Amino acid sequence: EAGVAQSPRYKIIEKRQSVAFWCNPISGHATLYWYQQILGQGPKLLIQFQNNGVVDDSQLPKDRFSAERLKGVDSTLKIQPAKLEDSAVYLCASSSLAFSYEQYFGPGTRLTVT
Amino acid sequence: AQRVTQPEKLLSVFKGAPVELKCNYSYSGSPELFWYVQYSRQRLQLLLRHISRESIKGFTADLNKGETSFHLKKPFAQEEDSAMYYCALSGSRDDKIIFGKGTRLHILP
């Protein structure tokens, strides 16, 4: 099966600019996750969708981050405006409802904010 | 508070020697514990979970509730084991997964 797809793979922006990331999960996976992984840290969950509804967004900085999964398939994560501390790898993952612990990760988008 | 601690940032082991990657957790209740692995230039992937009690690629992990530990072990290290290893926990099947900071395992020839 095709894996989780993410784009772009790399992005460099200046602080205060906006940026958007795209994720296409594995076909049939109802649950989609966005993680932020800062250098030297483990992935931190930003938001979890089940189909097109939000299950958990408790760690999403909602003043600048937003995410949507309109048709229950693809998802976009946006940052506006970006700050220096947003420099990180943004990982998308998906899982089936029956095996939510087994998350399949995308390659990630490396964001550098200058 | 839920927390996963991996005390070693880097672990260097000679090929053929035993490997033990340490993981301690803090959780009020009975969590599910996992090990995820990321090989060079590959994606993060699930290695094993404590409930399945299986050996994957020669690795095993035993949940010690008394010591709140879930150390990952392999009796004889192989060069292809070099990777980044993350210990993780989840409160329940539908709960979010919390990752540790990871340990880089470097197998020396």
Backbone of each chain as ProteinMPNN parsed JSONL, in Angstrom:
{"seq_chain_A": "EAGVAQSPRYKIIEKRQSVAFWCNPISGHATLYWYQQILGQGPKLLIQFQNNGVVDDSQLPKDRFSAERLKGVDSTLKIQPAKLEDSAVYLCASSSLAFSYEQYFGPGTRLTVT", "coords_chain_A": {"N_chain_A": [[0.851, -1.2, 0.0], [0.364, 2.326, -0.589], [2.264, 4.782, 1.117], [2.007, 7.299, 3.751], [1.774, 10.51, 2.465], [3.526, 13.57, 2.227], [3.869, 17.082, 1.691], [5.395, 20.34, 1.337], [8.748, 18.873, 1.271], [10.782, 20.301, 2.368], [11.06, 23.579, 3.753], [11.775, 26.953, 3.833], [11.325, 29.893, 5.533], [10.77, 33.366, 6.377], [10.525, 34.883, 9.621], [7.284, 35.736, 10.782], [6.103, 35.302, 8.351], [3.721, 33.246, 6.506], [2.896, 29.739, 6.292], [2.109, 26.592, 4.782], [1.339, 23.167, 5.147], [0.893, 19.984, 3.623], [-0.9, 16.894, 3.774], [-1.442, 13.552, 2.857], [-3.126, 10.828, 3.862], [-2.828, 7.23, 4.473], [-4.858, 5.263, 2.407], [-8.133, 4.764, 3.488], [-7.571, 5.006, 6.174], [-8.892, 6.252, 9.09], [-8.047, 7.955, 11.061], [-6.029, 10.776, 11.565], [-2.985, 12.398, 12.219], [-1.103, 15.227, 13.282], [2.166, 16.032, 14.026], [4.687, 17.821, 15.83], [8.129, 17.979, 15.667], [10.758, 18.986, 17.33], [14.236, 19.669, 17.056], [16.159, 17.217, 18.614], [14.179, 16.339, 20.256], [11.333, 14.207, 20.997], [8.525, 13.342, 18.845], [5.749, 15.576, 19.122], [2.353, 15.642, 19.701], [0.228, 17.655, 17.798], [-2.366, 17.913, 16.72], [-5.22, 15.814, 16.356], [-7.228, 14.11, 14.132], [-10.328, 12.455, 13.599], [-11.779, 10.961, 11.03], [-13.325, 13.709, 9.669], [-13.442, 15.184, 11.941], [-12.219, 16.88, 14.87], [-10.327, 15.328, 17.321], [-8.435, 15.741, 19.315], [-6.89, 18.654, 20.13], [-5.409, 19.87, 21.982], [-2.755, 20.649, 22.33], [-2.186, 22.359, 20.324], [-1.033, 25.423, 19.206], [-3.237, 27.697, 19.07], [-3.409, 30.349, 18.405], [-1.794, 30.813, 16.291], [-1.52, 28.525, 14.767], [-3.333, 26.412, 12.563], [-5.499, 23.81, 11.44], [-6.987, 21.601, 9.083], [-9.28, 19.133, 7.888], [-11.032, 18.587, 5.593], [-12.633, 16.797, 3.936], [-12.35, 14.462, 5.225], [-10.12, 13.139, 4.382], [-7.443, 14.17, 2.928], [-5.256, 16.522, 4.597], [-4.458, 19.809, 5.818], [-2.003, 21.782, 7.408], [-1.491, 24.853, 8.88], [0.592, 27.669, 9.522], [0.565, 30.834, 10.855], [1.224, 33.976, 12.021], [4.593, 32.818, 11.376], [7.027, 31.908, 13.857], [10.384, 32.053, 15.163], [10.77, 29.878, 16.848], [9.188, 27.945, 15.755], [10.578, 26.427, 14.035], [11.157, 23.248, 12.962], [10.542, 19.697, 12.443], [7.686, 18.716, 10.797], [5.452, 16.247, 11.22], [3.232, 14.027, 9.681], [0.836, 11.561, 10.388], [-1.031, 8.497, 10.1], [-3.685, 6.282, 11.039], [-5.573, 3.23, 11.387], [-8.937, 2.8, 12.631], [-9.212, 0.567, 14.214], [-6.66, -0.101, 15.028], [-5.217, 2.001, 16.456], [-2.855, 2.507, 17.774], [-0.856, 1.805, 16.109], [0.695, 3.769, 14.232], [1.237, 5.169, 11.08], [3.781, 6.864, 9.633], [4.495, 9.84, 7.767], [7.096, 11.24, 5.605], [7.758, 13.676, 6.62], [7.975, 17.294, 6.979], [10.503, 19.559, 6.828], [10.818, 22.489, 8.471], [12.278, 25.624, 8.397], [12.616, 28.571, 10.099], [13.639, 31.809, 9.618]], "CA_chain_A": [[0.0, 0.0, 0.0], [1.114, 3.568, -0.602], [2.412, 5.325, 2.453], [1.549, 8.659, 4.002], [2.49, 11.474, 1.647], [3.575, 14.94, 2.751], [4.607, 18.07, 0.904], [6.7, 20.064, 0.74], [9.668, 18.172, 2.146], [11.572, 21.334, 3.039], [10.542, 24.926, 3.582], [12.481, 28.003, 4.573], [10.566, 31.154, 5.494], [11.179, 34.358, 7.373], [9.536, 35.008, 10.7], [6.068, 36.505, 10.492], [5.453, 34.826, 7.132], [2.826, 32.116, 6.71], [3.305, 28.52, 5.593], [1.112, 25.52, 4.845], [1.825, 21.815, 4.87], [-0.166, 19.11, 3.141], [-0.73, 15.48, 4.107], [-2.397, 12.591, 2.323], [-2.915, 9.619, 4.662], [-3.033, 5.942, 3.826], [-6.252, 5.102, 2.025], [-8.958, 4.018, 4.429], [-7.257, 5.339, 7.565], [-9.827, 7.257, 9.565], [-7.419, 8.875, 12.007], [-4.87, 11.494, 11.032], [-2.279, 13.136, 13.27], [0.01, 16.135, 12.975], [3.14, 16.136, 15.111], [5.825, 18.736, 15.699], [9.32, 17.395, 16.257], [11.857, 19.934, 17.428], [15.522, 18.976, 17.079], [16.539, 16.654, 19.906], [12.98, 15.962, 21.008], [10.444, 13.275, 20.34], [7.348, 13.988, 18.236], [4.71, 16.069, 20.027], [1.092, 15.725, 18.982], [-0.409, 18.958, 17.691], [-3.789, 17.747, 16.499], [-5.649, 14.492, 15.909], [-8.538, 14.056, 13.497], [-10.954, 11.177, 13.269], [-12.503, 11.382, 9.826], [-13.07, 15.145, 9.527], [-13.645, 15.834, 13.225], [-11.053, 17.008, 15.738], [-10.388, 14.531, 18.548], [-7.561, 16.345, 20.323], [-6.054, 19.763, 19.659], [-5.033, 20.544, 23.22], [-1.386, 21.176, 22.264], [-2.043, 23.188, 19.124], [-1.04, 26.873, 19.519], [-4.327, 28.1, 18.183], [-3.294, 31.743, 17.964], [-1.025, 30.893, 15.049], [-1.606, 27.271, 14.026], [-4.664, 25.905, 12.251], [-5.464, 22.588, 10.627], [-8.3, 21.161, 8.646], [-9.368, 17.874, 7.145], [-12.395, 18.881, 5.168], [-13.409, 15.674, 3.408], [-11.976, 13.256, 5.943], [-8.996, 12.454, 3.739], [-6.27, 15.034, 3.025], [-5.256, 17.539, 5.643], [-3.459, 20.866, 5.75], [-1.613, 22.446, 8.649], [-1.011, 26.198, 8.538], [1.176, 28.496, 10.569], [0.473, 32.235, 10.447], [2.542, 34.128, 11.438], [5.583, 31.915, 11.93], [8.029, 32.404, 14.787], [11.642, 31.311, 15.075], [10.654, 28.615, 17.583], [8.414, 26.975, 14.979], [11.507, 25.603, 13.248], [10.969, 21.86, 13.408], [10.008, 18.789, 11.43], [6.26, 18.487, 11.0], [5.147, 14.891, 10.797], [1.848, 13.592, 9.57], [0.699, 10.117, 10.555], [-2.416, 8.033, 10.037], [-3.912, 4.949, 11.589], [-6.941, 2.748, 11.266], [-9.662, 2.908, 13.896], [-9.037, -0.637, 15.017], [-5.277, -0.207, 15.517], [-4.785, 3.398, 16.523], [-1.511, 2.602, 18.309], [0.086, 1.595, 15.017], [0.611, 4.935, 13.379], [2.115, 5.175, 9.914], [4.266, 8.234, 9.523], [5.012, 10.377, 6.529], [8.519, 11.601, 5.658], [7.921, 14.929, 7.353], [8.371, 18.556, 6.337], [11.453, 20.294, 7.673], [10.584, 23.934, 8.391], [13.261, 26.523, 9.001], [12.152, 29.958, 10.168], [14.822, 32.657, 9.822]], "C_chain_A": [[0.877, 1.236, 0.0], [1.148, 4.125, 0.807], [1.813, 6.702, 2.576], [2.416, 9.621, 3.193], [2.423, 12.855, 2.286], [4.3, 15.827, 1.744], [4.423, 19.441, 1.522], [7.592, 19.289, 1.696], [10.502, 19.169, 2.95], [10.952, 22.702, 2.752], [11.352, 25.872, 4.441], [11.685, 29.286, 4.414], [11.148, 32.109, 6.516], [10.093, 34.448, 8.446], [8.455, 35.998, 10.27], [5.419, 36.129, 9.156], [4.521, 33.658, 7.471], [3.314, 30.93, 5.87], [2.208, 27.474, 5.755], [1.748, 24.203, 4.452], [0.633, 20.944, 4.484], [0.145, 17.662, 3.483], [-1.835, 14.661, 3.452], [-2.177, 11.272, 3.051], [-3.067, 8.344, 3.837], [-4.527, 5.763, 3.574], [-7.007, 4.248, 3.043], [-8.659, 4.294, 5.893], [-8.127, 6.497, 8.029], [-9.147, 8.329, 10.418], [-6.143, 9.476, 11.42], [-4.289, 12.368, 12.132], [-1.256, 14.09, 12.642], [0.88, 16.238, 14.229], [4.162, 17.22, 14.784], [7.017, 18.074, 16.384], [10.458, 18.406, 16.19], [13.15, 19.142, 17.579], [15.872, 18.5, 18.484], [15.377, 16.216, 20.772], [12.241, 14.853, 20.269], [9.279, 14.014, 19.705], [6.336, 14.393, 19.312], [3.435, 16.248, 19.226], [0.562, 17.158, 18.988], [-1.926, 18.809, 17.589], [-4.059, 16.351, 15.957], [-7.063, 14.608, 15.345], [-9.036, 12.613, 13.433], [-11.999, 11.505, 12.205], [-12.305, 12.897, 9.692], [-13.327, 15.91, 10.814], [-12.379, 15.835, 14.061], [-11.266, 16.219, 17.026], [-9.594, 15.202, 19.668], [-6.743, 17.437, 19.661], [-5.536, 20.557, 20.851], [-3.629, 21.157, 23.173], [-1.142, 22.0, 20.999], [-2.071, 24.662, 19.526], [-2.034, 27.588, 18.609], [-4.254, 29.571, 17.752], [-2.543, 31.839, 16.632], [-1.131, 29.643, 14.182], [-3.079, 26.95, 13.752], [-4.517, 24.666, 11.379], [-6.878, 22.229, 10.238], [-8.191, 19.846, 7.882], [-10.798, 17.815, 6.623], [-13.191, 17.662, 4.726], [-13.02, 14.368, 4.078], [-10.841, 12.492, 5.315], [-7.739, 13.313, 3.929], [-6.407, 16.036, 4.16], [-4.203, 18.589, 5.346], [-3.233, 21.443, 7.135], [-1.007, 23.786, 8.256], [-0.436, 26.88, 9.756], [1.164, 29.939, 10.054], [0.271, 33.122, 11.667], [3.558, 33.191, 12.101], [6.542, 32.647, 12.867], [9.283, 31.536, 14.659], [11.516, 29.928, 15.727], [9.784, 27.571, 16.885], [9.3, 26.11, 14.098], [11.497, 24.188, 13.809], [10.65, 21.003, 12.19], [8.544, 18.547, 11.782], [5.906, 17.154, 10.357], [3.645, 14.681, 10.729], [1.836, 12.075, 9.729], [-0.77, 9.757, 10.423], [-2.502, 6.632, 10.621], [-5.347, 4.538, 11.328], [-7.627, 2.858, 12.624], [-9.366, 1.734, 14.814], [-7.653, -0.721, 15.653], [-4.671, 1.189, 15.609], [-3.371, 3.541, 17.068], [-0.471, 2.452, 17.212], [-0.078, 2.731, 14.017], [1.649, 4.833, 12.27], [2.495, 6.624, 9.635], [4.68, 8.58, 8.097], [6.48, 10.763, 6.684], [8.784, 12.898, 6.41], [8.26, 16.108, 6.462], [9.299, 19.275, 7.299], [11.264, 21.784, 7.443], [11.702, 24.68, 9.103], [12.721, 27.927, 8.938], [13.35, 30.836, 10.499], [14.426, 34.076, 10.241]], "O_chain_A": [[1.993, 1.216, 0.518], [0.206, 3.97, 1.584], [1.195, 7.216, 1.644], [3.645, 9.55, 3.237], [1.389, 13.255, 2.821], [5.213, 15.389, 1.043], [3.405, 19.693, 2.168], [7.205, 19.073, 2.844], [10.879, 18.892, 4.088], [10.404, 22.951, 1.678], [11.583, 25.622, 5.623], [11.403, 29.717, 3.296], [11.912, 31.719, 7.399], [8.924, 34.138, 8.213], [8.691, 36.942, 9.515], [4.314, 36.581, 8.856], [4.537, 33.149, 8.592], [4.035, 31.093, 4.886], [1.473, 27.475, 6.743], [2.581, 24.136, 3.548], [-0.484, 21.146, 4.959], [1.304, 17.248, 3.482], [-3.008, 15.032, 3.49], [-1.131, 10.65, 2.872], [-3.395, 8.39, 2.651], [-5.354, 6.077, 4.43], [-6.571, 3.155, 3.407], [-9.412, 3.865, 6.767], [-8.106, 7.58, 7.445], [-9.612, 9.467, 10.489], [-5.3, 8.774, 10.861], [-5.027, 13.002, 12.887], [-0.64, 13.792, 11.618], [0.394, 16.495, 15.331], [4.456, 17.494, 13.62], [6.926, 17.658, 17.539], [11.038, 18.646, 15.131], [13.152, 18.06, 18.167], [15.879, 19.287, 19.43], [15.575, 15.77, 21.902], [12.483, 14.594, 19.091], [9.065, 15.192, 19.994], [6.1, 13.663, 20.274], [3.429, 16.923, 18.197], [0.46, 17.792, 20.039], [-2.675, 19.494, 18.286], [-3.259, 15.781, 15.215], [-7.968, 15.133, 15.994], [-8.258, 11.679, 13.238], [-12.966, 12.226, 12.454], [-11.155, 13.329, 9.606], [-13.423, 17.137, 10.799], [-11.565, 14.915, 13.979], [-12.256, 16.414, 17.73], [-10.025, 15.227, 20.821], [-5.985, 17.17, 18.729], [-5.261, 21.753, 20.749], [-3.35, 22.1, 23.914], [0.004, 22.297, 20.661], [-3.046, 25.108, 20.131], [-1.689, 28.023, 17.511], [-4.963, 29.984, 16.834], [-2.651, 32.844, 15.93], [-0.858, 29.7, 12.982], [-3.948, 27.183, 14.591], [-3.524, 24.505, 10.67], [-7.836, 22.51, 10.959], [-7.15, 19.509, 7.317], [-11.646, 17.092, 7.145], [-14.346, 17.521, 5.126], [-13.32, 13.289, 3.566], [-10.604, 11.334, 5.657], [-7.054, 13.207, 4.946], [-7.506, 16.353, 4.616], [-3.188, 18.308, 4.708], [-4.164, 21.573, 7.929], [-0.12, 23.85, 7.405], [-0.911, 26.695, 10.876], [1.678, 30.232, 8.974], [-0.779, 33.03, 12.304], [3.391, 32.817, 13.262], [6.827, 33.833, 12.696], [9.24, 30.431, 14.117], [12.07, 28.944, 15.238], [9.657, 26.444, 17.365], [8.821, 25.159, 13.48], [11.791, 23.968, 14.984], [10.508, 21.499, 11.073], [8.211, 18.216, 12.92], [6.036, 16.957, 9.149], [2.896, 15.107, 11.609], [2.739, 11.391, 9.248], [-1.647, 10.601, 10.609], [-1.513, 5.902, 10.683], [-6.219, 5.371, 11.081], [-6.96, 2.995, 13.649], [-9.279, 1.885, 16.033], [-7.491, -1.345, 16.701], [-3.711, 1.502, 14.904], [-2.737, 4.575, 16.859], [0.662, 2.912, 17.356], [-0.882, 2.658, 13.088], [2.796, 4.456, 12.508], [1.64, 7.485, 9.43], [5.146, 7.732, 7.336], [7.046, 10.629, 7.769], [9.921, 13.178, 6.79], [8.761, 15.95, 5.349], [8.932, 19.564, 8.438], [11.519, 22.286, 6.348], [12.024, 24.4, 10.257], [12.401, 28.43, 7.86], [14.003, 30.645, 11.525], [15.294, 34.922, 10.455]]}, "seq_chain_B": "AQRVTQPEKLLSVFKGAPVELKCNYSYSGSPELFWYVQYSRQRLQLLLRHISRESIKGFTADLNKGETSFHLKKPFAQEEDSAMYYCALSGSRDDKIIFGKGTRLHILP", "coords_chain_B": {"N_chain_B": [[1.477, 13.577, 35.991], [1.708, 12.64, 32.569], [4.531, 11.082, 31.299], [7.465, 10.248, 29.46], [10.637, 8.975, 29.813], [13.786, 8.839, 28.466], [16.859, 8.124, 29.307], [19.324, 8.133, 28.019], [20.957, 9.848, 25.45], [22.575, 8.998, 23.446], [23.775, 5.829, 22.564], [26.399, 3.709, 22.311], [27.422, 0.673, 21.004], [29.251, -2.316, 20.634], [29.243, -4.439, 17.765], [27.611, -7.53, 18.06], [27.56, -7.432, 20.797], [25.464, -7.202, 23.788], [22.43, -5.261, 23.821], [20.79, -2.627, 25.524], [18.26, -0.452, 25.758], [17.149, 2.157, 27.627], [14.042, 2.959, 29.228], [11.831, 4.852, 31.055], [8.712, 5.52, 32.627], [6.002, 7.726, 33.48], [2.885, 7.523, 34.724], [-0.469, 7.573, 35.72], [-2.162, 4.894, 36.195], [-2.824, 2.21, 33.899], [-0.846, 2.099, 31.368], [-0.417, 1.723, 27.792], [2.532, 0.597, 26.286], [5.113, 1.363, 23.954], [7.649, 0.833, 21.462], [9.104, 2.815, 19.061], [10.888, 3.126, 15.969], [13.39, 4.747, 14.011], [15.094, 4.395, 11.196], [18.049, 5.396, 9.378], [17.297, 7.825, 6.997], [14.749, 6.843, 6.702], [11.248, 6.401, 7.508], [9.6, 7.098, 10.615], [8.606, 4.331, 12.528], [6.524, 1.763, 13.97], [7.977, -0.445, 16.267], [7.64, -2.374, 18.364], [5.074, -3.418, 20.702], [4.034, -3.55, 24.111], [1.93, -5.195, 24.796], [1.739, -7.18, 22.899], [3.881, -8.817, 23.328], [5.937, -9.826, 21.739], [8.861, -10.751, 19.796], [10.714, -8.654, 17.837], [12.773, -8.363, 15.125], [14.709, -9.438, 16.737], [14.576, -7.946, 19.015], [13.269, -7.404, 22.284], [10.948, -6.31, 24.786], [10.211, -5.738, 28.102], [7.577, -4.989, 30.24], [7.826, -3.45, 33.278], [6.019, -2.913, 35.898], [6.402, -2.243, 38.531], [8.847, -0.871, 38.614], [8.238, 1.004, 36.812], [9.17, 0.794, 34.12], [10.29, 0.159, 30.749], [12.272, -1.261, 29.186], [14.232, -1.744, 26.247], [15.597, -4.56, 24.696], [18.248, -6.495, 23.261], [19.995, -9.421, 22.558], [22.303, -9.711, 20.935], [23.889, -7.354, 19.208], [23.433, -5.965, 15.936], [24.805, -4.473, 12.974], [22.859, -3.266, 11.42], [21.037, -2.435, 13.271], [21.523, 0.1, 14.027], [20.086, 3.167, 14.662], [17.477, 5.568, 15.431], [15.735, 5.393, 18.41], [12.564, 5.467, 19.884], [10.783, 5.551, 22.835], [7.411, 5.15, 23.837], [4.169, 6.032, 25.14], [0.697, 5.296, 25.701], [-2.479, 6.125, 26.973], [-4.754, 4.701, 26.514], [-6.457, 2.745, 24.031], [-7.48, 4.641, 22.325], [-6.25, 6.924, 23.032], [-3.933, 9.704, 22.906], [-0.53, 9.337, 21.75], [2.383, 9.557, 23.628], [5.641, 10.558, 23.229], [9.04, 9.718, 24.088], [12.258, 11.443, 24.277], [14.022, 10.128, 22.718], [16.644, 7.794, 21.832], [19.735, 7.539, 20.353], [21.032, 4.808, 18.799], [24.105, 3.444, 18.191], [25.868, 1.197, 16.423], [28.911, -0.244, 16.694], [31.504, -1.382, 14.531]], "CA_chain_B": [[1.594, 13.947, 34.586], [2.216, 11.573, 31.722], [5.872, 11.422, 30.845], [8.352, 9.16, 29.061], [12.027, 9.402, 29.972], [14.856, 8.009, 27.92], [17.993, 8.823, 29.913], [20.504, 8.173, 27.144], [20.774, 10.431, 24.116], [23.372, 8.201, 22.517], [24.294, 4.586, 23.103], [27.294, 3.058, 21.355], [27.599, -0.729, 21.379], [29.963, -3.091, 19.608], [28.523, -5.515, 17.079], [27.666, -8.783, 18.792], [27.373, -7.2, 22.229], [24.05, -7.0, 24.125], [21.912, -3.887, 23.781], [19.662, -2.299, 26.384], [17.848, 0.948, 25.671], [16.336, 2.365, 28.832], [12.847, 3.792, 29.152], [11.008, 4.924, 32.253], [7.511, 6.289, 32.333], [5.175, 8.209, 34.576], [1.477, 7.493, 34.289], [-1.36, 7.072, 36.771], [-3.049, 3.952, 35.537], [-2.14, 1.147, 33.165], [-0.672, 2.555, 29.988], [0.176, 0.856, 26.775], [3.884, 1.048, 25.996], [5.57, 1.029, 22.612], [8.913, 1.312, 20.949], [9.143, 3.201, 17.66], [12.265, 3.21, 15.485], [13.599, 5.474, 12.761], [16.378, 4.109, 10.558], [18.545, 6.51, 8.578], [16.576, 8.135, 5.752], [13.46, 6.159, 6.649], [10.201, 7.005, 8.327], [9.351, 6.576, 11.951], [7.714, 3.174, 12.435], [6.345, 0.992, 15.19], [8.828, -1.622, 16.379], [6.874, -3.354, 19.106], [4.235, -2.927, 21.794], [4.212, -4.473, 25.228], [0.829, -6.155, 24.887], [1.916, -8.296, 21.969], [4.903, -9.702, 23.901], [6.644, -10.513, 20.659], [10.227, -10.336, 19.493], [10.799, -8.104, 16.493], [14.172, -8.151, 14.737], [15.536, -9.858, 17.857], [14.353, -7.059, 20.154], [12.16, -7.631, 23.191], [10.807, -5.287, 25.825], [9.348, -6.192, 29.182], [6.998, -3.93, 31.052], [8.003, -3.627, 34.714], [5.141, -1.907, 36.49], [6.96, -1.81, 39.81], [9.885, 0.12, 38.339], [7.705, 1.844, 35.712], [10.177, 0.784, 33.054], [9.981, -0.614, 29.551], [13.558, -1.246, 28.512], [14.322, -2.509, 25.004], [16.795, -5.382, 24.783], [18.605, -7.429, 22.205], [21.185, -10.099, 23.077], [23.493, -9.565, 20.09], [23.658, -6.216, 18.316], [23.835, -6.051, 14.527], [25.055, -3.138, 12.444], [21.609, -2.691, 10.907], [20.236, -1.928, 14.38], [21.814, 1.529, 14.221], [18.866, 3.927, 14.377], [16.939, 6.36, 16.536], [14.68, 4.623, 19.055], [11.693, 6.266, 20.733], [9.831, 4.887, 23.704], [6.178, 5.927, 23.818], [3.063, 5.462, 25.885], [-0.662, 5.747, 25.435], [-3.339, 5.778, 28.096], [-5.742, 3.72, 26.081], [-6.365, 2.514, 22.589], [-7.839, 5.84, 21.569], [-5.569, 8.079, 23.608], [-2.769, 10.124, 22.132], [0.738, 8.704, 22.091], [3.401, 10.492, 24.115], [6.959, 10.029, 22.896], [10.237, 10.192, 24.761], [13.127, 12.25, 23.426], [14.739, 9.243, 21.813], [18.039, 7.385, 22.035], [20.4, 7.118, 19.117], [21.844, 3.606, 18.971], [25.175, 3.373, 17.197], [26.54, -0.093, 16.526], [30.299, -0.137, 16.247], [31.921, -2.633, 13.854]], "C_chain_B": [[2.161, 12.769, 33.794], [3.573, 11.972, 31.167], [6.632, 10.16, 30.479], [9.781, 9.684, 29.114], [12.971, 8.376, 29.381], [16.157, 8.676, 28.342], [19.209, 8.966, 29.015], [20.167, 8.802, 25.813], [21.447, 9.564, 23.068], [23.882, 6.972, 23.235], [25.124, 3.921, 22.011], [27.623, 1.662, 21.862], [28.352, -1.438, 20.256], [29.058, -4.162, 19.02], [28.716, -6.816, 17.853], [27.464, -8.645, 20.292], [25.877, -7.024, 22.526], [23.689, -5.514, 24.138], [20.794, -3.748, 24.799], [19.405, -0.807, 26.293], [16.842, 1.182, 26.797], [15.148, 3.303, 28.558], [12.123, 3.706, 30.483], [9.807, 5.812, 31.968], [6.819, 6.715, 33.621], [3.743, 8.273, 34.064], [0.645, 6.922, 35.419], [-2.401, 6.187, 36.112], [-2.228, 2.888, 34.843], [-1.984, 1.55, 31.707], [-0.291, 1.425, 29.045], [1.531, 1.44, 26.416], [4.331, 0.524, 24.636], [7.031, 1.437, 22.437], [8.731, 1.591, 19.454], [10.608, 3.347, 17.257], [12.307, 4.009, 14.183], [14.999, 5.183, 12.264], [16.759, 5.303, 9.686], [17.781, 6.626, 7.257], [15.269, 7.353, 5.592], [12.477, 6.827, 7.601], [10.144, 6.365, 9.702], [8.338, 5.434, 11.841], [7.643, 2.444, 13.761], [7.254, -0.23, 15.171], [8.093, -2.714, 17.146], [6.054, -2.67, 20.193], [4.215, -3.985, 22.871], [3.128, -5.538, 25.261], [1.088, -7.384, 24.016], [2.975, -9.28, 22.449], [5.691, -10.456, 22.838], [8.062, -9.991, 20.533], [10.267, -9.89, 18.048], [12.251, -7.786, 16.207], [15.102, -8.477, 15.902], [15.376, -9.013, 19.106], [13.149, -7.527, 20.98], [12.11, -6.487, 24.188], [9.821, -5.798, 26.855], [8.869, -5.003, 29.996], [7.163, -4.29, 32.525], [7.204, -2.54, 35.42], [5.697, -1.384, 37.808], [8.009, -0.722, 39.634], [9.444, 1.131, 37.289], [8.742, 1.964, 34.598], [9.724, -0.111, 31.909], [11.245, -0.61, 28.697], [13.545, -2.169, 27.296], [15.653, -3.259, 24.993], [16.993, -6.237, 23.541], [19.909, -8.096, 22.625], [22.452, -9.859, 22.257], [23.231, -8.466, 19.057], [24.174, -6.49, 16.907], [23.972, -4.631, 13.994], [23.777, -2.482, 11.953], [20.673, -2.209, 12.016], [20.494, -0.447, 14.643], [20.612, 2.352, 13.77], [18.544, 4.796, 15.582], [15.757, 5.589, 17.103], [13.892, 5.52, 20.009], [10.788, 5.343, 21.542], [8.577, 5.76, 23.766], [5.116, 5.245, 24.654], [1.743, 6.064, 25.449], [-1.538, 5.278, 26.576], [-4.349, 4.711, 27.752], [-5.652, 3.616, 24.574], [-6.625, 3.786, 21.795], [-7.133, 7.096, 22.048], [-4.353, 8.457, 22.767], [-1.52, 9.406, 22.635], [1.715, 9.793, 22.51], [4.756, 9.834, 23.915], [8.028, 10.559, 23.857], [11.112, 10.956, 23.778], [13.971, 11.41, 22.479], [16.169, 8.949, 22.244], [18.605, 6.951, 20.696], [21.299, 5.938, 19.433], [22.839, 3.519, 17.831], [25.915, 2.064, 17.411], [27.929, 0.022, 15.895], [30.753, -1.453, 15.624], [32.96, -3.419, 14.654]], "O_chain_B": [[2.987, 12.006, 34.295], [3.74, 13.068, 30.631], [6.462, 9.12, 31.115], [10.093, 10.719, 28.524], [12.953, 7.201, 29.748], [16.522, 9.708, 27.778], [20.042, 9.844, 29.241], [19.238, 8.381, 25.124], [20.953, 9.417, 21.95], [24.361, 7.05, 24.367], [24.621, 3.61, 20.931], [28.048, 1.487, 23.004], [28.112, -1.185, 19.075], [28.208, -4.72, 19.714], [29.83, -7.162, 18.249], [27.223, -9.636, 20.981], [25.101, -6.729, 21.617], [24.516, -4.647, 24.422], [19.949, -4.634, 24.93], [20.236, 0.003, 26.704], [15.825, 0.496, 26.899], [15.23, 4.265, 27.795], [11.838, 2.615, 30.977], [9.884, 6.741, 31.165], [7.027, 6.141, 34.69], [3.435, 8.979, 33.104], [1.006, 5.905, 36.01], [-3.385, 6.665, 35.547], [-1.059, 2.689, 35.171], [-2.898, 1.358, 30.904], [0.1, 0.334, 29.46], [1.66, 2.654, 26.258], [3.987, -0.584, 24.224], [7.56, 2.271, 23.171], [8.275, 0.739, 18.692], [11.463, 3.652, 18.089], [11.385, 3.953, 13.369], [15.98, 5.663, 12.833], [15.911, 6.11, 9.306], [17.642, 5.657, 6.511], [14.749, 7.218, 4.484], [12.84, 7.701, 8.389], [10.588, 5.235, 9.905], [7.332, 5.557, 11.142], [8.57, 2.495, 14.57], [7.3, -0.962, 14.183], [7.935, -3.832, 16.657], [6.296, -1.519, 20.554], [4.36, -5.175, 22.589], [3.372, -6.661, 25.704], [0.694, -8.496, 24.368], [2.98, -10.44, 22.037], [6.064, -11.612, 23.041], [8.418, -8.946, 21.078], [9.905, -10.641, 17.143], [12.89, -7.035, 16.944], [16.161, -7.866, 16.043], [15.965, -9.317, 20.143], [12.146, -7.985, 20.434], [13.1, -5.788, 24.406], [8.723, -6.239, 26.514], [9.649, -4.134, 30.384], [6.683, -5.335, 32.964], [7.648, -1.397, 35.529], [5.489, -0.223, 38.16], [8.059, 0.234, 40.408], [10.212, 2.021, 36.923], [9.134, 3.058, 34.193], [8.897, -1.007, 32.077], [11.273, -0.022, 27.616], [12.928, -3.234, 27.315], [16.705, -2.673, 25.247], [16.041, -6.639, 22.873], [20.847, -7.402, 23.016], [23.55, -9.809, 22.811], [22.432, -8.65, 18.139], [25.196, -7.147, 16.711], [23.337, -3.703, 14.496], [23.627, -1.264, 12.058], [19.624, -1.633, 11.728], [19.759, 0.186, 15.401], [20.175, 2.242, 12.624], [19.232, 4.767, 16.603], [14.87, 5.177, 16.356], [14.467, 6.235, 20.829], [10.117, 4.469, 20.993], [8.68, 6.987, 23.75], [5.153, 4.031, 24.856], [1.677, 7.17, 24.913], [-1.367, 4.172, 27.089], [-4.749, 3.916, 28.602], [-4.868, 4.313, 23.93], [-6.057, 3.983, 20.721], [-7.378, 8.192, 21.544], [-3.817, 7.64, 22.018], [-1.458, 8.938, 23.772], [1.857, 10.814, 21.838], [4.995, 8.713, 24.365], [7.939, 11.677, 24.364], [10.767, 11.105, 22.605], [14.567, 11.938, 21.541], [16.812, 9.748, 22.926], [18.034, 6.111, 20.0], [22.222, 6.052, 20.24], [22.466, 3.521, 16.658], [26.519, 1.849, 18.462], [28.074, 0.345, 14.716], [30.424, -2.524, 16.132], [33.401, -4.481, 14.216]]}, "name": "protein", "num_of_chains": 2, "seq": "EAGVAQSPRYKIIEKRQSVAFWCNPISGHATLYWYQQILGQGPKLLIQFQNNGVVDDSQLPKDRFSAERLKGVDSTLKIQPAKLEDSAVYLCASSSLAFSYEQYFGPGTRLTVTAQRVTQPEKLLSVFKGAPVELKCNYSYSGSPELFWYVQYSRQRLQLLLRHISRESIKGFTADLNKGETSFHLKKPFAQEEDSAMYYCALSGSRDDKIIFGKGTRLHILP"}
